[in-house]
Amino acid sequence: MTHPAGELDDVVHQRVRLGILAVLAEARRADFTFVRDSLGLTDGNLARHLQVLEKAGYIATEKAFEGRRPRTWVRATRQGKDALAQEIAALRALIARAESAQRAE
């Protein structure tokens, strides 16, 4: 049996990227500004993390204009949704194992 920590995805497990996928799990898509403000990030910081997630195939972005204002929409891909679900399962297994060890003491 391998340790549940080995199941954590290095791309997803980083706090900001996990937060991005969690925000996107709640909606079909989200505006860049909404994600930024929800997680308390700067534009540059969010943009960098979105690049990492997009390169991994976990999110897709769509740029559009509403009137004269540019907007960037972000959505989780099927692969991203699956990665988040696997991350949550790994975290649950890790927590269960740690709690079991604490009860055994």
C-alpha positions as a Python dict, from the first residue, in 0.01 Angstrom:
ca = {
    (1, 'M'): (0, 0, 0),
    (2, 'T'): (139, 340, -93),
    (3, 'H'): (101, 648, 121),
    (4, 'P'): (-185, 880, 18),
    (5, 'A'): (58, 1172, -9),
    (6, 'G'): (193, 1007, -324),
    (7, 'E'): (-146, 1060, -487),
    (8, 'L'): (-133, 1440, -456),
    (9, 'D'): (-101, 1617, -793),
    (10, 'D'): (186, 1868, -788),
    (11, 'V'): (1, 2098, -1028),
    (12, 'V'): (-324, 2100, -829),
    (13, 'H'): (-185, 2079, -477),
    (14, 'Q'): (-36, 2429, -473),
    (15, 'R'): (-269, 2648, -262),
    (16, 'V'): (-362, 2904, -528),
    (17, 'R'): (-416, 2648, -804),
    (18, 'L'): (-627, 2433, -572),
    (19, 'G'): (-828, 2746, -492),
    (20, 'I'): (-875, 2828, -861),
    (21, 'L'): (-1008, 2481, -936),
    (22, 'A'): (-1232, 2495, -629),
    (23, 'V'): (-1380, 2829, -743),
    (24, 'L'): (-1432, 2689, -1093),
    (25, 'A'): (-1601, 2378, -953),
    (26, 'E'): (-1881, 2602, -828),
    (27, 'A'): (-1965, 2752, -1169),
    (28, 'R'): (-1960, 2663, -1537),
    (29, 'R'): (-1712, 2946, -1591),
    (30, 'A'): (-1583, 3246, -1398),
    (31, 'D'): (-1456, 3589, -1490),
    (32, 'F'): (-1085, 3656, -1428),
    (33, 'T'): (-1173, 3943, -1194),
    (34, 'F'): (-1409, 3724, -990),
    (35, 'V'): (-1143, 3454, -945),
    (36, 'R'): (-878, 3715, -860),
    (37, 'D'): (-1096, 3884, -601),
    (38, 'S'): (-1228, 3558, -455),
    (39, 'L'): (-875, 3438, -383),
    (40, 'G'): (-720, 3776, -299),
    (41, 'L'): (-459, 3762, -575),
    (42, 'T'): (-289, 4015, -798),
    (43, 'D'): (-351, 4009, -1172),
    (44, 'G'): (1, 3884, -1239),
    (45, 'N'): (-11, 3613, -976),
    (46, 'L'): (-344, 3479, -1101),
    (47, 'A'): (-230, 3497, -1465),
    (48, 'R'): (80, 3288, -1386),
    (49, 'H'): (-117, 3019, -1205),
    (50, 'L'): (-372, 3009, -1486),
    (51, 'Q'): (-87, 2949, -1731),
    (52, 'V'): (31, 2649, -1529),
    (53, 'L'): (-321, 2504, -1510),
    (54, 'E'): (-383, 2566, -1880),
    (55, 'K'): (-54, 2402, -1978),
    (56, 'A'): (-159, 2096, -1775),
    (57, 'G'): (-493, 2091, -1958),
    (58, 'Y'): (-691, 2159, -1639),
    (59, 'I'): (-849, 2488, -1747),
    (60, 'A'): (-942, 2672, -2064),
    (61, 'T'): (-960, 3049, -2106),
    (62, 'E'): (-1173, 3252, -2339),
    (63, 'K'): (-1111, 3618, -2415),
    (64, 'A'): (-1395, 3838, -2535),
    (65, 'F'): (-1503, 4199, -2543),
    (66, 'E'): (-1815, 4325, -2371),
    (67, 'G'): (-1862, 4665, -2524),
    (68, 'R'): (-1513, 4810, -2522),
    (69, 'R'): (-1407, 4619, -2216),
    (70, 'P'): (-1197, 4304, -2253),
    (71, 'R'): (-1295, 4009, -2036),
    (72, 'T'): (-1125, 3681, -1971),
    (73, 'W'): (-1340, 3383, -1880),
    (74, 'V'): (-1195, 3074, -1718),
    (75, 'R'): (-1349, 2727, -1697),
    (76, 'A'): (-1231, 2393, -1568),
    (77, 'T'): (-1192, 2125, -1833),
    (78, 'R'): (-1309, 1767, -1778),
    (79, 'Q'): (-946, 1682, -1704),
    (80, 'G'): (-933, 1966, -1449),
    (81, 'K'): (-1254, 1853, -1280),
    (82, 'D'): (-1117, 1499, -1262),
    (83, 'A'): (-785, 1625, -1122),
    (84, 'L'): (-968, 1821, -851),
    (85, 'A'): (-1179, 1517, -760),
    (86, 'Q'): (-865, 1300, -737),
    (87, 'E'): (-692, 1565, -524),
    (88, 'I'): (-988, 1577, -285),
    (89, 'A'): (-992, 1197, -262),
    (90, 'A'): (-618, 1191, -187),
    (91, 'L'): (-660, 1460, 80),
    (92, 'R'): (-945, 1265, 240),
    (93, 'A'): (-732, 949, 247),
    (94, 'L'): (-442, 1143, 394),
    (95, 'I'): (-664, 1294, 664),
    (96, 'A'): (-821, 957, 746),
    (97, 'R'): (-480, 798, 781),
    (98, 'A'): (-351, 1079, 1005),
    (99, 'E'): (-664, 1068, 1222),
    (100, 'S'): (-635, 691, 1254),
    (101, 'A'): (-274, 723, 1364),
    (102, 'Q'): (-369, 986, 1624),
    (103, 'R'): (-646, 765, 1765),
    (104, 'A'): (-400, 476, 1793),
    (105, 'E'): (-167, 674, 2018),
}
